[in-house]
Each structure stands twice: as structure tokens, then as C-alpha cells.
Amino acid sequence: MIRLTDLDEEHLKEISHAFAESFLSQTGSLSMTANMYEAEIYFDICLKEYARAGVLYALSEKEEGYIVFHRKNKGIRWYRDLYMTWQYMMRLTPSTMQRMILARNGWQSYEVTHANDPDYLDVELVCVRKEYQGQGLLRKMLKEPFAEADAAGIPCILDTDAEHKAMRYEHVGMRIERHAVLSSGLHLYTMIYGGRNK
């Protein structure tokens, strides 16, 4: 794993495009609510902050995939989270913001449901570049977060927004902790590795 920090605008744009392309090619909340241009803006905003916080990683020098992970409360500071929200509001249209909010209406993320847990490993985003998909890289990308979770004796947790994604995470060793079908028709899953009932 290679930590990505201090990204120049061109590199950030390239990574944002890879995320947007990957997420829009699959059924999920982003494909329900945004086009390529909007998705690239969304990822440009959050990936810049993840890089600044030192929690954005590439699988290797070839950058076949990317992952954002950190220990609970060790990611983006609350004021940078507010800044990200402000950036979304400034750079995305009100209708896009409304669609994004409504698509997930009724879902409580694992940050809420695990708020009382003393610690866990938080996987925010995972992306395998389109040209590298189907090569088993998801397992390689999760190897380091899983190992860190095992070493600390804590769970590794993420949310995903489609059944086929949940199945992929199950295939690499996670289990479904929670599943809900929202009024938007979106399926949301909390996936967990380790912890209780490992």
C-alpha cells in the first residue's frame, strides 16, 4: 500500500475520474443521483480531504486501485467534514444534493450504529480501476485493513449500497451486519470483518 498525500490537481483529477467511473458503472446511490461530471466533483472534494488527512492509499505504484481507511476518530477532523459539506453545496447543484440526500434517507451509517464502540477500523471508500476489475484486487486491497484490525483486536467496518457489492465483500471475508431497503429502492448494507462472532 502506498499512502497518497500532496496530490497535484492533475493526479487528483485522474483518481477522481477512476472513482467516478467505477461507482457509476455499478448500481448504487451515486449512479442513482449523479452524472459523470457531478460524480467527479464529488470525489474531487472528498479525495482531496482524505489525502490531506493521510488516509488515502493506492494498492501499488501502478495505482490499480485505491482505498480510504483509518481507525475510528482518526480520519477527517469534524471541521474538515463541515468544509467538505460546504464544498458539496457550493459545487454541486441543489437538485443533485437533494437527490443524494433522499437516496439514503432512513439509513443510519455504521458511524452512528457503532458510535459507542471504543474503536474500529473504518473503510470509507474502495475503488478498483475499471481496467483492473475482475483480477481479485479487492482482497489485496483489504489485506492491510484486515491485518491492522486483527492486530488491534477490533472490527473492520464499511457501508455499501448494492447487493452485488455486499456479495463481493462477503467473498473476501466480511459478513453482513445490517441490511435495509430504503424508500428510494436503494439497498444498503453494513459489512463487518472481525470483532464479535469473527
C-alpha positions as CSV (number, residue, x, y, z in Angstrom):
1,M,0.0,0.0,0.0
2,I,1.2,3.5,-0.8
3,R,-0.1,6.5,1.1
4,L,-1.2,9.3,-1.3
5,T,-0.7,12.8,0.1
6,D,0.0,16.2,-1.5
7,L,-1.7,15.3,-4.7
8,D,-1.4,17.8,-7.6
9,E,-4.6,18.8,-9.4
10,E,-3.9,16.5,-12.4
11,H,-3.3,13.5,-10.2
12,L,-6.4,14.2,-8.1
13,K,-8.5,14.7,-11.2
14,E,-7.3,11.3,-12.5
15,I,-8.1,9.5,-9.3
16,S,-11.5,11.2,-9.0
17,H,-12.3,10.1,-12.6
18,A,-11.3,6.5,-11.7
19,F,-13.7,6.6,-8.7
20,A,-16.5,8.2,-10.6
21,E,-16.1,5.7,-13.5
22,S,-16.1,2.7,-11.1
23,F,-19.0,3.9,-9.0
24,L,-21.2,4.9,-11.9
25,S,-20.7,1.6,-13.6
26,Q,-22.4,-0.2,-10.7
27,T,-25.9,0.1,-9.3
28,G,-25.8,2.3,-6.2
29,S,-26.6,5.6,-4.7
30,L,-24.2,7.6,-6.9
31,S,-25.4,6.0,-10.1
32,M,-29.0,6.9,-9.0
33,T,-28.2,10.5,-8.3
34,A,-25.3,11.9,-10.4
35,N,-23.8,12.0,-13.8
36,M,-20.0,11.7,-14.6
37,Y,-19.3,15.4,-14.2
38,E,-21.1,15.5,-10.8
39,A,-19.5,12.3,-9.6
40,E,-16.0,13.6,-10.4
41,I,-16.8,16.8,-8.5
42,Y,-18.0,14.7,-5.5
43,F,-14.8,12.6,-5.5
44,D,-12.5,15.6,-6.1
45,I,-13.9,17.2,-2.9
46,C,-13.7,14.2,-0.6
47,L,-10.4,12.7,-2.0
48,K,-8.6,16.0,-1.5
49,E,-9.6,15.9,2.1
50,Y,-8.7,12.2,2.5
51,A,-5.3,12.8,1.0
52,R,-4.8,15.8,3.3
53,A,-5.7,13.6,6.3
54,G,-3.2,10.9,5.2
55,V,-5.9,8.1,4.9
56,L,-6.0,7.7,1.0
57,Y,-3.9,4.7,-0.3
58,A,-3.1,3.2,-3.7
59,L,-2.6,-0.5,-3.9
60,S,0.8,-0.1,-5.6
61,E,2.9,2.2,-7.8
62,K,0.6,1.2,-10.7
63,E,-2.4,2.5,-8.8
64,E,-4.7,-0.4,-9.8
65,G,-7.0,0.6,-7.0
66,Y,-7.5,2.9,-4.1
67,I,-8.8,2.6,-0.6
68,V,-9.6,5.1,2.2
69,F,-9.3,3.6,5.7
70,H,-8.4,4.7,9.2
71,R,-9.1,4.0,12.9
72,K,-12.2,5.4,14.4
73,N,-11.9,9.2,15.0
74,K,-8.5,9.2,13.2
75,G,-9.8,10.3,9.8
76,I,-11.0,13.7,8.8
77,R,-11.5,16.2,11.6
78,W,-15.1,17.4,12.2
79,Y,-14.3,20.9,10.9
80,R,-12.8,19.5,7.6
81,D,-16.0,17.3,7.3
82,L,-18.1,20.5,7.5
83,Y,-15.8,22.1,4.9
84,M,-16.4,19.2,2.6
85,T,-20.2,19.6,3.1
86,W,-19.9,23.3,2.3
87,Q,-17.9,22.4,-0.9
88,Y,-20.6,19.9,-2.0
89,M,-23.2,22.7,-1.5
90,M,-21.1,25.2,-3.5
91,R,-20.0,23.0,-6.4
92,L,-23.0,20.6,-6.9
93,T,-26.4,21.7,-7.9
94,P,-29.2,21.9,-5.3
95,S,-31.1,19.2,-7.2
96,T,-28.1,16.8,-7.2
97,M,-27.6,17.4,-3.4
98,Q,-31.3,16.8,-2.8
99,R,-31.2,13.5,-4.8
100,M,-28.1,12.3,-2.9
101,I,-29.7,13.0,0.5
102,L,-33.1,11.5,-0.5
103,A,-31.5,8.3,-1.9
104,R,-30.1,7.4,1.5
105,N,-32.9,8.8,3.6
106,G,-33.7,6.5,6.5
107,W,-30.2,4.9,6.7
108,Q,-28.0,5.1,9.8
109,S,-24.4,4.6,8.9
110,Y,-22.1,2.4,10.9
111,E,-20.6,5.6,12.4
112,V,-23.9,6.1,14.1
113,T,-24.7,2.4,14.9
114,H,-21.1,1.9,16.2
115,A,-20.8,5.3,18.0
116,N,-20.4,3.6,21.4
117,D,-17.7,1.2,20.2
118,P,-14.3,2.2,21.7
119,D,-12.5,1.6,18.4
120,Y,-12.9,0.0,14.9
121,L,-11.2,0.3,11.5
122,D,-13.3,2.5,9.3
123,V,-13.2,1.8,5.5
124,E,-14.6,4.9,3.8
125,L,-14.1,4.1,0.1
126,V,-12.7,1.3,-2.1
127,C,-12.2,1.6,-5.8
128,V,-10.6,-0.8,-8.3
129,R,-9.8,0.9,-11.6
130,K,-12.1,-0.3,-14.4
131,E,-9.3,-1.9,-16.4
132,Y,-8.1,-3.9,-13.4
133,Q,-11.5,-5.2,-12.2
134,G,-12.1,-9.0,-12.1
135,Q,-8.5,-9.7,-11.0
136,G,-9.0,-10.4,-7.3
137,L,-7.6,-7.0,-6.3
138,L,-10.4,-6.3,-3.7
139,R,-8.9,-9.0,-1.5
140,K,-5.4,-7.5,-1.8
141,M,-6.7,-4.0,-1.0
142,L,-8.4,-5.1,2.1
143,K,-5.5,-7.2,3.3
144,E,-3.8,-4.3,5.2
145,P,-7.0,-3.0,6.9
146,F,-7.9,-6.6,7.9
147,A,-4.4,-7.2,9.3
148,E,-4.5,-3.9,11.2
149,A,-7.9,-4.8,12.7
150,D,-6.7,-8.3,13.6
151,A,-3.6,-6.9,15.3
152,A,-5.7,-4.4,17.3
153,G,-8.5,-6.9,18.1
154,I,-11.1,-4.6,16.6
155,P,-13.6,-5.0,13.8
156,C,-13.2,-3.5,10.3
157,I,-16.5,-1.9,9.1
158,L,-17.8,-0.4,5.9
159,D,-21.2,0.5,4.3
160,T,-22.0,-0.5,0.7
161,D,-25.0,0.3,-1.4
162,A,-25.8,-2.7,-3.6
163,E,-26.3,-6.5,-3.2
164,H,-23.5,-7.4,-5.7
165,K,-21.0,-5.3,-3.7
166,A,-22.1,-6.9,-0.5
167,M,-21.5,-10.3,-2.1
168,R,-18.0,-9.3,-3.1
169,Y,-17.2,-8.2,0.4
170,E,-18.6,-11.5,1.8
171,H,-16.4,-13.3,-0.7
172,V,-13.3,-11.7,0.8
173,G,-14.2,-12.4,4.4
174,M,-16.7,-9.9,5.6
175,R,-20.2,-10.6,6.8
176,I,-23.4,-8.6,6.6
177,E,-24.2,-7.0,9.9
178,R,-27.2,-5.0,8.7
179,H,-29.3,-4.7,5.6
180,A,-32.1,-2.3,4.7
181,V,-34.1,-1.4,1.6
182,L,-34.8,2.3,1.7
183,S,-37.8,4.1,0.3
184,S,-35.7,5.2,-2.7
185,G,-35.3,1.5,-3.5
186,L,-31.6,1.6,-2.6
187,H,-30.2,-1.5,-0.7
188,L,-27.7,-0.5,2.0
189,Y,-25.5,-2.9,3.9
190,T,-23.2,-2.6,6.8
191,M,-20.3,-5.1,6.3
192,I,-18.0,-6.2,9.1
193,Y,-14.8,-8.2,9.5
194,G,-13.5,-9.5,12.8
195,G,-14.8,-8.2,16.1
196,R,-17.7,-10.2,17.7
197,N,-18.6,-13.5,16.1
198,K,-15.4,-13.4,13.9
